[in-house]
Amino acid sequence: MHLLYQISTVRLSGEPALHQAFIQGAGLSPAAVDVTWRRRSLLYLLLHPYSNLAWFMDVAPPPQQVRTLEELADS
């Protein structure tokens, strides 16, 4: 299983500290989490066979100004 599949669900959990723990646990530098990483992470979340974006939005709503998937990935 690809690392992004494993980390992508944690990214939208609404718990940034948990996401950072997963990043560090995977042996990645926090600097590796750039715009490309965040957008690819959202892509993997959307492609995951058991993904439910609506559920994630209920559990951890994005900031009000988020209107697009790109903005969601960058939030």
Sine and cosine of phi, psi and omega as CSV:
sin_phi,cos_phi,sin_psi,cos_psi,sin_omega,cos_omega
0.00,0.00,0.68,-0.74,-0.02,-1.00
-0.94,0.35,0.61,-0.79,-0.01,-1.00
-0.82,0.57,-0.63,0.78,-0.02,-1.00
-0.91,0.41,-0.53,0.85,0.10,-0.99
-0.87,0.50,-0.67,0.75,-0.07,-1.00
-0.95,0.31,-0.60,0.80,-0.09,-1.00
-1.00,0.00,-0.42,0.91,-0.12,-0.99
-0.87,0.49,-0.62,0.79,-0.02,-1.00
-0.93,0.36,-0.54,0.84,0.01,-1.00
-0.95,0.32,-0.52,0.86,-0.06,-1.00
-0.86,0.51,-0.63,0.78,-0.02,-1.00
-1.00,-0.10,0.24,0.97,-0.04,-1.00
-0.95,0.31,-0.24,0.97,-0.05,-1.00
1.00,0.08,0.14,0.99,0.00,-1.00
-0.83,-0.55,1.00,0.03,-0.04,-1.00
-0.84,0.54,-0.57,0.82,0.00,-1.00
-0.91,0.42,-0.62,0.79,0.03,-1.00
-0.91,0.41,-0.66,0.75,0.04,-1.00
-0.88,0.47,-0.71,0.71,0.03,-1.00
-0.88,0.48,-0.62,0.78,0.04,-1.00
-0.89,0.46,-0.65,0.76,0.04,-1.00
-0.91,0.41,-0.65,0.76,0.02,-1.00
-0.88,0.48,-0.76,0.65,-0.02,-1.00
-0.92,0.39,-0.62,0.79,0.03,-1.00
-0.90,0.44,-0.46,0.89,0.03,-1.00
-0.99,0.12,-0.02,1.00,0.02,-1.00
0.99,0.14,0.30,0.96,0.00,-1.00
-0.99,-0.15,0.48,-0.87,0.07,-1.00
-0.98,0.18,0.61,-0.80,0.09,-1.00
-0.84,0.55,-0.44,0.90,0.04,-1.00
-0.92,0.40,-0.34,0.94,0.01,-1.00
-0.94,0.33,-0.32,0.95,-0.03,-1.00
-1.00,0.05,0.99,0.13,0.01,-1.00
-0.95,-0.31,-0.16,-0.99,-0.03,-1.00
-0.85,0.53,-0.70,0.71,0.00,-1.00
-0.87,0.48,-0.70,0.71,0.01,-1.00
-0.87,0.49,-0.74,0.67,-0.05,-1.00
-0.89,0.46,-0.66,0.75,0.00,-1.00
-0.94,0.34,-0.64,0.77,0.04,-1.00
-0.92,0.40,-0.61,0.79,0.04,-1.00
-0.87,0.50,-0.70,0.71,0.04,-1.00
-0.90,0.43,-0.63,0.77,0.05,-1.00
-0.84,0.54,-0.74,0.68,0.01,-1.00
-0.90,0.43,-0.59,0.81,0.05,-1.00
-0.88,0.47,-0.70,0.71,-0.01,-1.00
-0.92,0.39,-0.52,0.85,-0.02,-1.00
-1.00,0.09,-0.26,0.97,-0.04,-1.00
-0.88,0.48,0.72,-0.70,-0.10,-1.00
-0.89,0.46,-0.41,0.91,-0.02,-1.00
-0.95,-0.32,0.28,0.96,-0.02,-1.00
-0.95,0.31,0.55,-0.84,0.07,-1.00
-0.61,-0.79,1.00,0.00,-0.08,-1.00
-0.87,0.50,-0.62,0.79,0.01,-1.00
-0.87,0.49,-0.64,0.77,0.04,-1.00
-0.89,0.45,-0.71,0.71,0.03,-1.00
-0.87,0.50,-0.63,0.77,-0.01,-1.00
-0.93,0.37,-0.48,0.88,0.08,-1.00
-0.96,0.27,-0.67,0.74,-0.05,-1.00
-0.95,0.32,-0.69,0.72,-0.04,-1.00
-0.70,-0.71,0.99,0.15,-0.04,-1.00
-0.86,0.51,0.63,-0.78,0.04,-1.00
-0.96,0.27,0.25,-0.97,0.09,-1.00
-0.84,0.55,0.48,-0.88,-0.08,-1.00
-0.85,0.52,-0.51,0.86,-0.07,-1.00
-0.97,0.26,-0.15,0.99,-0.01,-1.00
-0.96,0.28,0.85,-0.52,-0.03,-1.00
-0.83,-0.55,-0.31,0.95,-0.05,-1.00
-0.79,-0.61,0.23,-0.97,0.06,-1.00
-0.91,0.43,-0.57,0.82,0.05,-1.00
-0.89,0.46,-0.69,0.72,0.03,-1.00
-0.91,0.41,-0.60,0.80,0.05,-1.00
-0.90,0.44,-0.70,0.72,0.01,-1.00
-0.89,0.45,-0.58,0.81,-0.06,-1.00
-1.00,0.08,-0.15,0.99,-0.04,-1.00
-0.98,0.21,0.00,0.00,0.00,0.00
